[in-house]
Amino acid sequence: MEYAAAKSTMCRQCGGAFSPAVPKVELRLRAPAPVEEHASVAKEPSLLSKFDGLWSKQRSSVVECFDCKAKTEVISAASSTNCPKCSAHLDLSDYKINTIFSRAIRTHGEVHVTSKGDLSSSSVVCRSALIEGKLRGNLHCIGTATINYSGKIPGRLTAEHVLVERKSAVQFFRKVVVKSIEIRGHMVGEVVAETVVVIHRSASLDGDVTAKSISVEKGGVFSGHLVIGTSRLKQAELLPETKPAAAPNEELLPGIVPPLPAT
């Protein structure tokens, strides 16, 4: 047996020189691990595609200018815009009132008067409103005004639609002028509706009503004077206009001045 590092040696039988055979190291390669078939993994979206998805999720709405009545389309995330016709500023913000508030508001957003809020502004115009606190000012709602409050409301309310919630027991001191009203709770006050008044089951309305129609479900209560199909006359319409009588033409003698009217 020869040293493994020897380069040559002599045969012990014949004395010939030869190079010993170096055993070759067998290299064994590992077989590649089987690749499991998976569902195609979505690649991470690019920044541009993220922005495209963000804009596609934005909802848009149509608002009307308070001044020129022109309509424009805006996205829901916008807080303000300008009228494309008259360049007037259009507020799209929502307002949450938690304390006494007396500033004027004109917005296409929502006005939320919380249970601790007190709205005493002389002019508030909004898209929708949720009344859970005091209303002593003037509120005009382009859309729906929801009343979830129990107590007296000395303020003035006009709206496209008014919803009195089931747990509400409210008394309006001023006339409520609406296009339609839906009562699920209890309400006391005068209502002037352009279309319909709906009183749901277990609800009640105590007050005069002027509307084109009224619907009282079984279990609902209505108490008051009802005028269907006609609107009440205003004070200026009670008496016809009278024209002043024409003064008689009197012939005056020459040199006589007509008398002056008394002051």
TIMAR-11514 format. One record per residue: residue number from 1; residue in three letters; x, y, z of N, C-alpha, C in turn. Coordinates in steps of 0.1 Angstrom, whole numbers. Layout:
nr; rest; n_x; n_y; n_z; ca_x; ca_y; ca_z; c_x; c_y; c_z
NUM; ALA; X; Y; Z; X; Y; Z; X; Y; Z $
...
//
This chain:
nr; rest; n_x; n_y; n_z; ca_x; ca_y; ca_z; c_x; c_y; c_z
1; MET; 9; -12; 0; 0; 0; 0; 9; 12; 0 $
2; GLU; 6; 21; -9; 14; 33; -10; 7; 45; -4 $
3; TYR; 15; 55; -1; 10; 67; 4; 1; 74; -6 $
4; ALA; -10; 79; -2; -19; 84; -12; -14; 96; -19 $
5; ALA; -5; 104; -13; 0; 116; -20; 12; 113; -29 $
6; ALA; 17; 100; -30; 28; 97; -39; 25; 99; -53 $
7; LYS; 34; 104; -61; 32; 106; -76; 36; 94; -84 $
8; SER; 46; 86; -79; 51; 74; -86; 57; 64; -76 $
9; THR; 58; 52; -80; 63; 41; -72; 69; 30; -81 $
10; MET; 74; 19; -75; 80; 8; -82; 73; -5; -79 $
11; CYS; 71; -12; -89; 64; -25; -87; 73; -34; -79 $
12; ARG; 68; -41; -69; 76; -49; -61; 79; -63; -68 $
13; GLN; 71; -66; -78; 74; -79; -85; 83; -77; -96 $
14; CYS; 81; -67; -105; 89; -66; -117; 99; -54; -116 $
15; GLY; 98; -46; -106; 106; -34; -105; 104; -23; -114 $
16; GLY; 93; -23; -121; 89; -12; -130; 83; 0; -123 $
17; ALA; 86; 12; -128; 80; 24; -122; 66; 27; -128 $
18; PHE; 58; 31; -120; 44; 35; -125; 38; 45; -115 $
19; SER; 28; 51; -120; 21; 61; -112; 9; 54; -106 $
20; PRO; 8; 55; -93; -3; 48; -86; -17; 55; -90 $
21; ALA; -27; 47; -92; -40; 52; -95; -46; 59; -83 $
22; VAL; -49; 71; -85; -56; 79; -74; -71; 77; -75 $
23; PRO; -77; 72; -64; -91; 70; -65; -98; 83; -67 $
24; LYS; -107; 83; -77; -115; 95; -80; -126; 97; -70 $
25; VAL; -127; 109; -66; -138; 113; -57; -151; 114; -65 $
26; GLU; -161; 106; -61; -173; 107; -68; -182; 118; -63 $
27; LEU; -185; 127; -71; -194; 138; -67; -208; 134; -70 $
28; ARG; -216; 135; -60; -230; 132; -61; -238; 145; -60 $
29; LEU; -245; 148; -70; -254; 160; -70; -268; 157; -65 $
30; ARG; -272; 166; -57; -286; 164; -52; -296; 167; -63 $
31; ALA; -306; 159; -63; -317; 161; -73; -324; 174; -69 $
32; PRO; -328; 182; -78; -336; 194; -75; -349; 190; -68 $
33; ALA; -352; 198; -58; -365; 196; -51; -376; 198; -60 $
34; PRO; -386; 189; -59; -398; 191; -68; -405; 204; -65 $
35; VAL; -408; 211; -76; -415; 224; -75; -430; 221; -74 $
36; GLU; -436; 225; -63; -450; 224; -62; -457; 234; -71 $
37; GLU; -468; 230; -77; -475; 239; -85; -485; 247; -76 $
38; HIS; -483; 260; -76; -492; 268; -68; -500; 277; -78 $
39; ALA; -510; 283; -72; -518; 292; -80; -509; 304; -83 $
40; SER; -511; 311; -94; -503; 322; -98; -504; 333; -88 $
41; VAL; -493; 338; -83; -492; 348; -73; -493; 362; -80 $
42; ALA; -502; 370; -75; -503; 383; -81; -491; 391; -78 $
43; LYS; -486; 398; -87; -474; 407; -85; -479; 419; -77 $
44; GLU; -470; 425; -70; -473; 437; -63; -477; 448; -73 $
45; PRO; -488; 455; -71; -492; 465; -81; -483; 477; -80 $
46; SER; -481; 483; -92; -473; 494; -93; -479; 506; -86 $
47; LEU; -472; 517; -84; -477; 529; -78; -488; 535; -87 $
48; LEU; -486; 535; -100; -496; 541; -109; -509; 533; -108 $
49; SER; -508; 520; -107; -521; 512; -106; -528; 514; -93 $
50; LYS; -520; 516; -82; -526; 519; -69; -534; 532; -70 $
51; PHE; -528; 542; -77; -536; 555; -78; -548; 553; -87 $
52; ASP; -547; 545; -97; -558; 542; -106; -569; 535; -98 $
53; GLY; -566; 526; -89; -576; 519; -81; -582; 528; -71 $
54; LEU; -574; 538; -65; -579; 547; -56; -589; 556; -62 $
55; TRP; -586; 561; -74; -596; 570; -80; -608; 563; -85 $
56; SER; -607; 550; -89; -619; 543; -93; -628; 540; -82 $
57; LYS; -623; 539; -69; -631; 537; -58; -638; 549; -53 $
58; GLN; -634; 561; -57; -640; 573; -52; -654; 575; -58 $
59; ARG; -663; 577; -50; -677; 580; -55; -679; 594; -58 $
60; SER; -687; 597; -68; -689; 611; -71; -704; 614; -69 $
61; SER; -707; 627; -68; -720; 631; -66; -722; 645; -74 $
62; VAL; -734; 648; -76; -737; 661; -83; -742; 671; -73 $
63; VAL; -736; 683; -73; -741; 693; -64; -745; 705; -72 $
64; GLU; -754; 713; -66; -760; 725; -72; -755; 737; -66 $
65; CYS; -751; 747; -74; -746; 760; -68; -757; 767; -61 $
66; PHE; -754; 772; -49; -764; 780; -42; -768; 793; -49 $
67; ASP; -759; 798; -57; -762; 812; -63; -768; 811; -76 $
68; CYS; -762; 804; -86; -766; 803; -100; -774; 791; -103 $
69; LYS; -775; 781; -94; -782; 768; -95; -775; 759; -106 $
70; ALA; -763; 762; -110; -756; 753; -120; -752; 741; -112 $
71; LYS; -752; 729; -119; -748; 716; -113; -734; 712; -118 $
72; THR; -727; 706; -109; -713; 701; -112; -711; 688; -104 $
73; GLU; -702; 680; -110; -699; 667; -104; -687; 668; -96 $
74; VAL; -687; 662; -83; -675; 663; -74; -674; 649; -68 $
75; ILE; -661; 646; -64; -659; 633; -58; -662; 634; -43 $
76; SER; -665; 623; -37; -669; 623; -23; -658; 627; -13 $
77; ALA; -645; 626; -17; -635; 630; -8; -632; 645; -8 $
78; ALA; -638; 652; -17; -635; 666; -18; -642; 674; -6 $
79; SER; -635; 684; -1; -640; 692; 10; -646; 705; 5 $
80; SER; -643; 709; -8; -648; 722; -13; -645; 721; -28 $
81; THR; -652; 730; -35; -650; 732; -50; -655; 745; -54 $
82; ASN; -654; 749; -66; -658; 761; -72; -669; 759; -83 $
83; CYS; -679; 767; -83; -689; 766; -94; -683; 768; -107 $
84; PRO; -684; 760; -117; -678; 762; -130; -685; 773; -138 $
85; LYS; -696; 778; -133; -703; 788; -141; -701; 802; -135 $
86; CYS; -703; 804; -122; -702; 817; -115; -689; 817; -106 $
87; SER; -682; 807; -105; -669; 806; -97; -672; 808; -82 $
88; ALA; -684; 806; -77; -687; 807; -63; -681; 795; -56 $
89; HIS; -677; 798; -43; -671; 787; -35; -683; 778; -30 $
90; LEU; -681; 765; -31; -691; 755; -26; -684; 747; -15 $
91; ASP; -690; 748; -4; -685; 740; 8; -691; 726; 8 $
92; LEU; -682; 716; 9; -687; 702; 9; -684; 695; 22 $
93; SER; -680; 702; 32; -676; 697; 45; -688; 693; 53 $
94; ASP; -686; 683; 62; -696; 679; 72; -693; 687; 85 $
95; TYR; -704; 690; 93; -702; 698; 105; -708; 690; 116 $
96; LYS; -701; 688; 127; -705; 682; 139; -705; 692; 150 $
97; ILE; -717; 694; 156; -719; 705; 165; -721; 699; 179 $
98; ASN; -711; 702; 188; -711; 696; 202; -714; 707; 212 $
99; THR; -714; 719; 209; -716; 730; 218; -725; 740; 212 $
100; ILE; -726; 752; 218; -734; 763; 213; -728; 768; 200 $
101; PHE; -736; 768; 189; -731; 772; 176; -740; 782; 170 $
102; SER; -735; 794; 166; -743; 805; 161; -738; 810; 148 $
103; ARG; -728; 804; 142; -723; 808; 129; -731; 803; 117 $
104; ALA; -732; 811; 107; -740; 807; 95; -732; 796; 87 $
105; ILE; -740; 786; 82; -734; 775; 75; -742; 773; 61 $
106; ARG; -734; 771; 51; -740; 768; 38; -731; 758; 31 $
107; THR; -735; 745; 32; -727; 734; 28; -735; 723; 21 $
108; HIS; -728; 716; 13; -735; 704; 7; -731; 691; 14 $
109; GLY; -726; 693; 26; -723; 682; 35; -734; 680; 45 $
110; GLU; -731; 672; 56; -741; 669; 66; -738; 678; 79 $
111; VAL; -749; 682; 85; -749; 689; 98; -754; 680; 109 $
112; HIS; -745; 677; 118; -749; 667; 129; -749; 675; 142 $
113; VAL; -761; 677; 148; -762; 683; 161; -763; 672; 171 $
114; THR; -752; 671; 179; -752; 660; 189; -761; 663; 201 $
115; SER; -761; 654; 210; -770; 655; 222; -766; 667; 231 $
116; LYS; -753; 671; 230; -748; 682; 237; -747; 695; 229 $
117; GLY; -751; 694; 216; -751; 706; 207; -763; 715; 209 $
118; ASP; -761; 727; 205; -771; 738; 205; -769; 746; 193 $
119; LEU; -778; 744; 182; -777; 752; 170; -786; 764; 170 $
120; SER; -780; 775; 171; -788; 788; 172; -785; 797; 160 $
121; SER; -779; 792; 149; -776; 800; 138; -789; 805; 131 $
122; SER; -788; 817; 126; -799; 823; 119; -801; 817; 105 $
123; SER; -791; 811; 99; -791; 806; 86; -782; 794; 85 $
124; VAL; -788; 782; 83; -780; 770; 81; -786; 762; 69 $
125; VAL; -778; 760; 59; -783; 753; 47; -773; 741; 45 $
126; CYS; -779; 729; 44; -771; 717; 43; -778; 707; 34 $
127; ARG; -770; 696; 30; -775; 685; 22; -784; 676; 31 $
128; SER; -779; 672; 42; -786; 664; 51; -783; 668; 66 $
129; ALA; -792; 664; 75; -790; 668; 89; -795; 657; 98 $
130; LEU; -788; 656; 109; -792; 647; 120; -793; 655; 133 $
131; ILE; -805; 656; 138; -808; 665; 150; -809; 656; 162 $
132; GLU; -799; 656; 171; -800; 649; 183; -799; 658; 195 $
133; GLY; -798; 671; 193; -797; 681; 203; -807; 693; 201 $
134; LYS; -804; 704; 206; -813; 716; 205; -812; 723; 192 $
135; LEU; -823; 727; 187; -824; 735; 174; -832; 748; 177 $
136; ARG; -824; 759; 178; -831; 772; 180; -830; 781; 169 $
137; GLY; -823; 778; 159; -821; 786; 147; -829; 782; 135 $
138; ASN; -825; 786; 123; -832; 783; 111; -824; 773; 103 $
139; LEU; -830; 761; 100; -823; 750; 93; -831; 747; 81 $
140; HIS; -824; 747; 69; -830; 743; 57; -821; 732; 51 $
141; CYS; -828; 720; 49; -821; 708; 44; -825; 705; 30 $
142; ILE; -815; 704; 21; -818; 701; 7; -823; 686; 6 $
143; GLY; -818; 678; 15; -822; 663; 14; -830; 660; 26 $
144; THR; -826; 650; 34; -833; 644; 45; -828; 650; 58 $
145; ALA; -837; 654; 67; -834; 658; 80; -840; 648; 90 $
146; THR; -831; 641; 98; -835; 631; 107; -836; 636; 121 $
147; ILE; -847; 634; 128; -849; 639; 141; -848; 627; 151 $
148; ASN; -838; 628; 159; -836; 617; 169; -835; 624; 183 $
149; TYR; -845; 631; 187; -845; 640; 199; -858; 640; 206 $
150; SER; -858; 642; 219; -870; 643; 227; -869; 656; 234 $
151; GLY; -879; 665; 231; -880; 678; 237; -886; 688; 228 $
152; LYS; -885; 700; 232; -891; 711; 224; -881; 717; 214 $
153; ILE; -885; 720; 202; -877; 727; 192; -883; 740; 188 $
154; PRO; -877; 751; 193; -883; 764; 190; -878; 769; 176 $
155; GLY; -868; 763; 170; -863; 767; 157; -872; 764; 146 $
156; ARG; -868; 769; 134; -875; 767; 122; -868; 756; 113 $
157; LEU; -876; 746; 108; -871; 736; 100; -878; 734; 87 $
158; THR; -871; 735; 76; -876; 732; 63; -867; 722; 56 $
159; ALA; -873; 713; 49; -865; 702; 43; -872; 695; 32 $
160; GLU; -865; 688; 24; -871; 680; 13; -879; 668; 20 $
161; HIS; -873; 662; 29; -879; 651; 36; -875; 651; 51 $
162; VAL; -884; 648; 60; -882; 648; 74; -885; 634; 80 $
163; LEU; -876; 629; 88; -879; 616; 94; -878; 618; 109 $
164; VAL; -889; 615; 116; -889; 615; 131; -887; 601; 135 $
165; GLU; -876; 598; 142; -873; 585; 146; -882; 579; 156 $
166; ARG; -881; 566; 158; -891; 559; 167; -890; 563; 181 $
167; LYS; -878; 566; 187; -877; 569; 201; -878; 584; 203 $
168; SER; -882; 592; 193; -883; 606; 195; -897; 610; 199 $
169; ALA; -897; 621; 208; -910; 627; 212; -907; 642; 212 $
170; VAL; -910; 649; 201; -906; 662; 198; -918; 671; 196 $
171; GLN; -916; 684; 200; -927; 694; 199; -921; 706; 191 $
172; PHE; -926; 709; 180; -922; 720; 172; -931; 733; 175 $
173; PHE; -924; 744; 178; -931; 756; 180; -935; 763; 167 $
174; ARG; -927; 761; 157; -929; 767; 144; -934; 757; 134 $
175; LYS; -940; 762; 123; -945; 754; 113; -934; 746; 106 $
176; VAL; -936; 733; 104; -926; 725; 97; -930; 724; 82 $
177; VAL; -922; 730; 73; -925; 730; 59; -916; 720; 52 $
178; VAL; -922; 710; 45; -914; 699; 39; -921; 695; 26 $
179; LYS; -914; 687; 19; -920; 680; 7; -927; 668; 11 $
180; SER; -921; 660; 21; -927; 649; 26; -922; 647; 40 $
181; ILE; -930; 640; 49; -926; 637; 63; -930; 623; 67 $
182; GLU; -921; 617; 74; -924; 603; 79; -922; 603; 94 $
183; ILE; -932; 599; 101; -932; 599; 116; -932; 585; 121 $
184; ARG; -922; 581; 128; -921; 568; 135; -922; 570; 150 $
185; GLY; -920; 582; 155; -921; 584; 169; -934; 593; 173 $
186; HIS; -932; 603; 181; -943; 611; 185; -939; 626; 182 $
187; MET; -949; 633; 176; -946; 647; 172; -958; 655; 174 $
188; VAL; -955; 668; 179; -966; 678; 181; -961; 690; 173 $
189; GLY; -970; 695; 165; -967; 707; 157; -975; 707; 144 $
190; GLU; -974; 719; 137; -981; 721; 125; -972; 716; 113 $
191; VAL; -978; 709; 103; -970; 704; 92; -976; 709; 79 $
192; VAL; -968; 714; 70; -972; 717; 57; -964; 709; 47 $
193; ALA; -970; 699; 41; -962; 690; 32; -967; 692; 18 $
194; GLU; -957; 692; 9; -960; 694; -5; -967; 681; -11 $
195; THR; -963; 669; -6; -968; 657; -11; -975; 648; -1 $
196; VAL; -968; 641; 8; -975; 631; 16; -969; 632; 31 $
197; VAL; -978; 628; 40; -975; 627; 54; -978; 612; 58 $
198; VAL; -968; 606; 63; -969; 592; 67; -967; 590; 82 $
199; ILE; -977; 584; 88; -976; 581; 103; -976; 566; 104 $
200; HIS; -965; 561; 109; -963; 547; 110; -970; 541; 123 $
201; ARG; -969; 528; 124; -975; 521; 135; -969; 525; 148 $
202; SER; -978; 527; 158; -974; 532; 171; -968; 546; 172 $
203; ALA; -970; 553; 161; -965; 567; 160; -977; 576; 162 $
204; SER; -975; 589; 164; -986; 599; 166; -982; 612; 162 $
205; LEU; -991; 620; 157; -990; 633; 152; -1001; 641; 158 $
206; ASP; -998; 652; 165; -1008; 660; 171; -1006; 674; 166 $
207; GLY; -1014; 679; 157; -1013; 692; 151; -1020; 693; 137 $
208; ASP; -1021; 705; 132; -1027; 707; 119; -1018; 703; 108 $
209; VAL; -1024; 697; 98; -1017; 692; 86; -1023; 697; 73 $
210; THR; -1014; 702; 65; -1018; 705; 51; -1010; 697; 41 $
211; ALA; -1016; 689; 34; -1008; 680; 25; -1017; 675; 13 $
212; LYS; -1011; 669; 3; -1019; 663; -8; -1025; 650; -4 $
213; SER; -1018; 643; 5; -1023; 630; 10; -1017; 627; 24 $
214; ILE; -1024; 618; 31; -1019; 614; 44; -1021; 599; 45 $
215; SER; -1011; 592; 51; -1012; 578; 53; -1010; 575; 68 $
216; VAL; -1020; 569; 75; -1019; 565; 89; -1020; 550; 90 $
217; GLU; -1009; 543; 94; -1009; 529; 95; -1017; 525; 107 $
218; LYS; -1021; 512; 107; -1029; 506; 118; -1020; 508; 131 $
219; GLY; -1026; 514; 141; -1019; 516; 154; -1014; 530; 155 $
220; GLY; -1013; 538; 143; -1009; 552; 143; -1020; 561; 147 $
221; VAL; -1017; 573; 153; -1027; 582; 158; -1024; 596; 152 $
222; PHE; -1035; 602; 146; -1035; 616; 142; -1046; 624; 148 $
223; SER; -1042; 635; 153; -1052; 644; 160; -1049; 658; 156 $
224; GLY; -1059; 664; 149; -1057; 678; 145; -1066; 681; 133 $
225; HIS; -1064; 693; 128; -1072; 698; 116; -1064; 694; 104 $
226; LEU; -1072; 688; 94; -1065; 683; 82; -1071; 690; 69 $
227; VAL; -1062; 695; 61; -1065; 701; 48; -1058; 692; 37 $
228; ILE; -1066; 686; 29; -1061; 678; 18; -1062; 685; 5 $
229; GLY; -1051; 685; -3; -1052; 689; -17; -1050; 704; -19 $
230; THR; -1052; 712; -10; -1050; 727; -11; -1041; 732; -1 $
231; SER; -1034; 742; -4; -1026; 749; 5; -1033; 760; 12 $
232; ARG; -1029; 763; 24; -1036; 774; 31; -1032; 788; 25 $
233; LEU; -1042; 797; 26; -1040; 810; 21; -1031; 818; 30 $
234; LYS; -1023; 825; 24; -1014; 835; 32; -1023; 847; 35 $
235; GLN; -1017; 855; 44; -1025; 867; 49; -1027; 876; 37 $
236; ALA; -1017; 877; 28; -1018; 887; 17; -1029; 882; 7 $
237; GLU; -1033; 869; 8; -1042; 864; -2; -1056; 864; 3 $
238; LEU; -1058; 868; 16; -1072; 867; 21; -1081; 877; 15 $
239; LEU; -1076; 889; 12; -1084; 900; 7; -1079; 903; -7 $
240; PRO; -1088; 905; -17; -1084; 909; -30; -1078; 922; -30 $
241; GLU; -1069; 925; -40; -1063; 938; -42; -1074; 948; -46 $
242; THR; -1074; 959; -40; -1083; 970; -43; -1075; 981; -50 $
243; LYS; -1081; 986; -61; -1074; 997; -68; -1080; 1010; -63 $
244; PRO; -1071; 1020; -61; -1076; 1033; -57; -1086; 1039; -67 $
245; ALA; -1097; 1045; -61; -1107; 1051; -70; -1101; 1063; -77 $
246; ALA; -1104; 1064; -90; -1099; 1076; -98; -1106; 1088; -93 $
247; ALA; -1098; 1099; -92; -1104; 1112; -88; -1112; 1118; -99 $
248; PRO; -1124; 1123; -96; -1133; 1129; -107; -1126; 1141; -113 $
249; ASN; -1128; 1142; -126; -1123; 1153; -133; -1131; 1166; -131 $
250; GLU; -1127; 1175; -124; -1134; 1187; -121; -1128; 1198; -130 $
251; GLU; -1137; 1205; -136; -1133; 1217; -144; -1130; 1229; -135 $
252; LEU; -1119; 1234; -137; -1114; 1245; -129; -1116; 1258; -137 $
253; LEU; -1120; 1268; -130; -1121; 1281; -137; -1108; 1287; -139 $
254; PRO; -1106; 1295; -149; -1093; 1301; -152; -1089; 1310; -140 $
255; GLY; -1076; 1308; -136; -1071; 1316; -126; -1072; 1310; -112 $
256; ILE; -1079; 1299; -111; -1081; 1292; -98; -1071; 1280; -96 $
257; VAL; -1064; 1281; -86; -1054; 1270; -83; -1060; 1259; -76 $
258; PRO; -1059; 1246; -80; -1065; 1235; -73; -1059; 1234; -59 $
259; PRO; -1067; 1229; -49; -1062; 1228; -35; -1051; 1218; -34 $
260; LEU; -1042; 1220; -25; -1031; 1211; -22; -1036; 1200; -13 $
261; PRO; -1031; 1188; -14; -1035; 1177; -5; -1031; 1180; 9 $
262; ALA; -1039; 1175; 19; -1035; 1177; 33; -1023; 1169; 36 $
263; THR; -1015; 1174; 45; -1003; 1167; 50; -1004; 1163; 64 $
//
